[in-house]
Amino acid sequence: MRIAIGLLIIALLALAGTGWYSHLLAGDLQSANQIIGTLSAGIESRDAAISRLQSESAEREKSELALRVSLGEAGAAARAREVKIQRLISENETFRNWVTTALPGVVVRLQQRPAFASANDYLRWVSEGNKLSFSGQ
């Protein structure tokens, strides 16, 4: 009977030890679940940022393509206009003479602008009386 009581005490101690160890494992499991939740939220945030950046990149590529097409069309229009002007100059002698004639001095002065390094330089130039002349003068 002593042996049975001894075995029963050993079994109860083993059961108590198993319960205590189970409690420790439950705490570790809860801690691990919190870490997993935090990491999952970080991964979701990262995935959302990657998705947003990919969509912005695709949108930027579409915009660049549209700008390149627009630039090509503008260049083609400029070339066509230049060809037309050159054709008109070569076909029409009056127009050719007008194109090669120098501009009047008043118009040349209107086109001359001093170089300004800042807004203060411009204001100083204007305040000194250096204004554009009227066409009647």
C-alpha positions, 0 to 999 in steps of 0.5 A, a space after each residue: 500500500 505504501 508503494 501505491 501511495 508513493 506512486 499516487 504522490 509521484 503521479 500527482 506531482 507529475 500532474 501538477 508539474 505538467 499543469 504548471 508547464 502547460 500554464 508557462 506554454 500558454 503564456 509563451 503561446 499568447 506572446 507568440 500570437 501577439 508577435 505574429 499579429 504585429 508582424 502580420 500587420 507590418 507585412 500588410 502595411 508593407 504590401 499596401 505600400 508596395 501596391 500603392 507605389 506600383 500603381 503610382 509607377 504605372 500612372 507615372 509611366 502612362 503620363 510619361 508616354 502621353 507626354 512623349 506622344 504629345 512632344 512628338 506631335 508638337 515636333 511634327 507640327 513644328 517641322 510641318 510649319 517650318 517646311 510650309 514657311 520655307 516653301 512660302 519663302 521660296 515661292 513668293 519673292 515679295 515674302 522672301 524680301 520681307 523676311 530678309 529685311 531688317 527690323 526698324 530700330 524702334 522694334 529692335 529696341 523693344 526686343 532688347 532687354 537687359 539681363 537682370 540677376 534679381 527683381 531688385 535689379 529690375 526695379 532699380 533699372 525701371 526707377 532710373 527711367 529706363 522705360 520702353 519708348 512708345 511707338 510714336 516717339 
